[in-house]
């Protein structure tokens, strides 16, 4: 029996790379390596707005239509993917398509509504309700997110599969250690955090935690975007021990992970939480929130904190920084934990789910 054609919704290639786009890129690259003759997978991208495309050997990148964004996804994508199964990897999917697999990473628009604008929240809540009813199969990243979809949307449990993300993409990145010298990080220990515009990421509490540590003897280094409501634009209110680097490349990110004394991830709500695994893959001991999917993903390889308590965060930081033995123990546990998360397994699960949905 000839396998069905699998069309991948490639709208993510027109977007800035955050967690869900990273998932899509790495999953497609891993799937590309697994395809055999007779397995027809095509990556459909909007006719406008394409930024970059991954180098693929077996999956053609096909420009389809003239539109971009939501209009392309809702009106042109269903037409160009007719005759096959449509795989959607980044939450949104066509509302009225039934022969499709939809990957929903989390329920944050329902569970933490204040993290998004009213327009974004209203559209995604309505879209999730329709897509979860119409799609033949739903995929999510964690058992936690599966339970949230069932609880919030009433989706039948048997319709939802859990397929974890991978983190072995970090092994292919060559670290750029020059970022350490440029920012005065070569000679003093530092803890590392990756910030975000989303207040759910809770980096204001990390700043408060550092303020509560007297004469720390180490720095807090923050990379990524900043939320003006949390961080002052001129950063005049930062303690001297806090350094904000702004945007960093993947190579610089790996260097920071690799040289950090520990990595702090105080998020309130995560459907999966890729950064702690990336940090573990680079040998960084991890401090993570004890909420949502993070204990499931990090297992016994992290030191857990209450994200609502700056005191809990500061206590964990002080404990790890005072104990090289504990840091070394968490480092080795982390390197074992990441072996459970391979993109090849993710890709295999996605492909088989599409076959079942055909």
C-alpha positions in Angstrom: 0.0 0.0 0.0 1.4 3.4 -1.0 1.9 5.8 1.9 -0.2 9.0 1.8 1.4 12.3 0.8 2.2 14.3 4.0 2.1 18.0 3.7 3.8 20.1 6.4 2.5 23.5 7.3 5.6 25.6 6.8 4.3 28.9 8.0 6.9 28.7 10.8 9.6 29.5 8.2 8.2 33.1 8.0 8.4 33.7 11.7 11.0 34.6 14.2 12.5 31.5 15.9 11.2 30.9 19.4 10.5 27.6 21.1 7.7 26.3 18.8 9.6 27.3 15.6 12.7 25.6 17.0 10.6 22.5 17.5 9.3 22.6 13.9 12.7 23.2 12.3 14.4 20.4 14.2 11.6 17.9 13.7 11.5 18.5 10.0 15.3 18.2 9.7 15.1 14.9 11.6 12.2 13.6 9.5 14.1 14.5 6.3 17.0 12.2 7.4 14.6 9.3 8.0 12.6 9.3 4.7 12.9 6.3 2.4 12.0 5.9 -1.3 8.2 6.0 -1.7 7.6 8.2 1.4 6.3 11.6 0.0 6.6 14.5 2.4 6.4 18.1 1.2 7.0 21.3 3.1 4.5 24.0 2.0 5.4 27.6 2.7 3.6 30.9 2.1 4.2 32.6 -1.2 5.2 35.7 0.7 7.4 36.3 3.8 9.8 33.3 3.7 12.8 34.1 5.8 15.1 31.0 5.6 14.6 27.4 4.9 16.5 24.4 6.4 18.8 22.5 4.1 16.8 19.4 3.3 17.7 16.4 1.1 14.4 14.5 0.8 11.7 17.0 1.6 11.0 19.6 -1.1 10.2 23.2 0.1 7.2 24.3 -2.0 6.0 27.9 -2.3 2.2 27.7 -2.3 -0.2 30.6 -3.0 0.3 34.4 -2.7 -0.8 35.2 0.8 1.0 35.1 4.1 0.2 34.7 7.8 -3.2 33.6 9.0 -5.0 34.2 5.7 -2.5 31.8 3.9 -2.9 29.2 6.7 -6.7 29.3 6.6 -7.5 29.8 2.9 -4.6 28.8 0.7 -2.9 26.0 2.7 -6.0 23.7 2.7 -6.2 24.0 -1.1 -2.6 23.3 -1.7 -2.5 20.3 0.7 -5.6 18.6 -0.7 -5.0 14.9 -1.5 -2.8 14.3 1.5 -2.5 14.5 5.3 -1.6 18.0 6.7 0.8 18.1 9.6 0.7 21.3 11.7 3.6 21.8 14.1 3.2 25.2 15.7 -0.2 25.4 17.4 -2.3 27.2 14.6 -3.9 25.0 11.9 -6.7 25.4 9.4 -10.1 25.6 11.1 -12.1 23.4 8.8 -9.5 20.8 7.7 -10.2 17.3 9.1 -7.6 15.2 7.4 -4.8 16.7 9.5 -2.6 16.3 12.6 -2.4 19.3 14.8 0.4 19.8 17.4 -0.7 22.0 20.3 2.2 22.9 22.5 0.4 24.2 25.5 -2.9 25.8 26.8 -1.3 29.0 28.1 -3.9 31.2 26.3 -6.5 29.6 28.6 -4.5 28.9 31.8 -2.5 32.2 31.9 -4.6 34.6 29.9 -2.8 37.7 31.1 0.3 36.7 29.1 -1.2 37.5 25.8 -3.2 40.3 24.2 -7.0 40.2 24.0 -6.9 39.7 20.2 -4.3 37.0 20.3 -6.0 35.2 23.2 -9.5 35.4 21.6 -8.3 34.1 18.2 -6.2 31.2 19.7 -8.9 30.1 22.1 -11.5 29.9 19.3 -9.0 28.3 16.9 -8.0 25.6 19.5 -11.6 24.7 20.2 -12.3 24.2 16.5 -9.0 22.5 15.6 -9.2 20.0 18.5 -12.7 18.9 17.3 -11.9 18.7 13.6 -8.4 17.2 13.5 -8.1 13.5 13.3 -5.2 13.4 15.7 -3.8 15.8 18.2 -0.2 15.8 19.4 1.3 17.6 22.4 4.7 17.7 24.1 4.1 16.4 27.6 1.6 14.5 29.7 1.0 17.7 31.5 -0.2 19.5 28.4 -2.3 16.4 27.4 -4.1 16.6 30.8 -4.6 20.4 30.3 -6.2 19.9 26.8 -8.5 17.3 28.3 -9.4 19.5 31.3 -9.9 22.7 29.4 -11.4 21.6 26.1 -12.9 18.3 27.0 -11.0 16.5 24.2 -11.3 12.7 24.3 -8.0 11.3 25.8 -7.6 8.7 23.1 -7.4 11.5 20.5 -4.2 13.0 22.0 -0.7 11.6 21.7 2.3 12.8 23.6 5.5 13.1 21.5 8.4 14.8 23.3 10.7 17.3 21.7 14.4 16.5 21.3 17.4 18.5 22.5 20.2 16.9 20.6 20.4 19.8 18.2 22.7 21.4 20.7 25.5 18.9 19.8 25.7 20.3 16.2 26.3 23.9 17.3 29.9 25.1 17.6 30.1 27.4 20.7 31.3 31.0 20.2 33.2 31.7 23.4 34.1 35.2 22.3 30.9 36.5 23.9 32.5 35.8 27.3 35.4 38.0 26.8 33.4 40.8 25.2 31.1 40.9 28.2 33.6 40.4 31.0 32.5 36.9 31.8 35.7 35.0 31.4 37.1 35.4 35.0 34.1 35.4 37.3 31.4 32.7 37.9 28.0 33.4 36.6 24.5 31.9 36.6 22.6 32.1 33.4 18.9 32.8 32.4 17.2 33.2 29.1 14.7 36.0 29.2 11.6 36.7 27.2 9.0 39.4 26.5 6.4 37.1 28.1 5.8 37.9 31.8 5.0 34.2 32.3 8.8 33.6 32.1 9.1 35.4 35.5 12.5 36.9 35.3 11.6 39.7 37.6 11.7 37.2 40.4 15.3 36.2 39.5 16.3 39.9 39.8 14.6 40.0 43.2 16.4 36.8 44.2 19.8 38.4 43.3 18.9 41.5 45.2 18.5 39.3 48.3 21.9 37.8 48.0 24.5 39.9 49.7 28.0 40.0 48.1 27.2 37.0 45.9 30.7 36.6 44.3 29.1 35.7 41.0 27.0 37.4 38.3 23.6 36.8 36.9 23.7 36.9 33.1 20.5 37.3 31.2 20.2 36.8 27.4 17.1 37.3 25.2 14.3 39.9 25.0 13.2 42.0 28.0 9.7 43.0 29.1 9.7 46.7 29.8 7.1 46.1 32.6 9.7 43.9 34.4 13.0 45.4 33.4 13.8 49.1 33.2 14.8 50.1 29.7 18.1 51.6 30.8 18.5 48.8 33.4 19.5 51.4 36.0 17.7 49.5 38.6 19.7 46.3 38.1 22.1 45.1 40.9 25.7 45.4 39.8 25.8 41.6 39.7 23.2 41.5 36.9 24.4 41.7 33.3 21.9 41.8 30.4 23.3 40.8 27.0 20.2 41.1 24.8 19.9 38.9 21.7 22.5 36.1 21.3 23.2 33.7 18.5 22.8 30.0 18.8 26.6 29.7 19.0 26.8 32.3 21.7 23.9 30.7 23.6 25.8 27.4 23.6 28.9 29.1 25.0 26.9 30.7 27.8 25.1 27.4 28.7 28.5 25.6 28.6 30.3 28.0 30.9 27.5 28.9 33.3 27.8 27.7 36.9 24.1 26.9 36.7 21.0 27.8 34.6 17.9 29.2 36.1 14.4 28.7 34.6 11.7 30.2 36.9 8.7 30.0 34.4 5.2 29.8 35.9 3.7 27.7 33.1 5.3 25.5 30.4 3.9 23.0 28.0 7.4 21.4 27.7 10.3 23.8 28.5 13.1 23.3 26.0 15.8 25.6 27.5 16.4 23.6 30.6 17.1 20.5 28.5 19.4 22.6 26.2 21.3 23.7 29.3 21.6 20.2 30.5 22.9 19.0 27.1 25.7 21.6 27.5 26.6 20.5 31.0 24.9 23.2 33.0 23.3 22.3 36.3 19.6 23.4 36.2 17.4 25.3 38.7 13.8 25.0 37.4 10.2 25.7 38.6 8.3 23.0 40.3 5.2 23.7 38.2 3.5 22.5 35.0 5.5 20.2 32.8 9.0 21.0 34.1 9.3 18.2 36.7 8.1 15.8 34.0 10.7 17.0 31.5 13.7 17.6 33.9 13.0 14.6 36.1 15.5 14.1 38.9 18.2 16.2 37.1 17.1 19.7 38.4 16.9 21.6 41.7 13.3 22.7 41.9 12.0 26.1 43.2 8.7 27.8 43.8 8.5 30.4 41.0 6.3 32.6 43.0 8.9 33.0 45.8 12.1 35.0 45.2 13.3 33.5 48.5 13.0 30.0 47.1 14.9 31.0 44.0 17.7 32.8 46.0 18.0 29.8 48.4 18.5 27.4 45.4 21.1 29.7 43.8 23.0 30.1 47.1 22.9 26.3 47.7 24.3 25.4 44.2 26.9 28.1 44.1 28.2 27.0 47.6 28.5 23.4 46.6 30.6 22.3 43.6 29.8 18.7 44.4 26.0 19.4 44.0 26.6 21.2 40.8 28.7 18.3 39.5 26.0 15.8 40.6 23.3 17.8 38.7 25.5 18.1 35.7 25.9 14.4 35.3 22.2 13.7 36.0 21.3 16.3 33.3 23.6 14.6 30.8 21.8 11.4 31.4 18.3 13.0 31.3 18.8 14.5 27.9 19.4 11.1 26.4 15.6 10.6 26.6 14.9 13.4 24.2 16.0 12.8 20.6 14.7 14.5 17.5 14.8 11.2 15.6 12.2 9.8 18.0 10.1 13.0 17.6 10.2 12.7 13.9 9.3 9.0 13.9 6.3 9.7 16.1 5.1 12.5 14.0 5.3 10.5 10.7 3.6 7.5 12.2 0.8 9.7 13.6 0.2 11.1 10.1 0.0 7.6 8.7 -2.6 6.7 11.3 -4.6 9.9 10.5 -4.7 9.2 6.7 
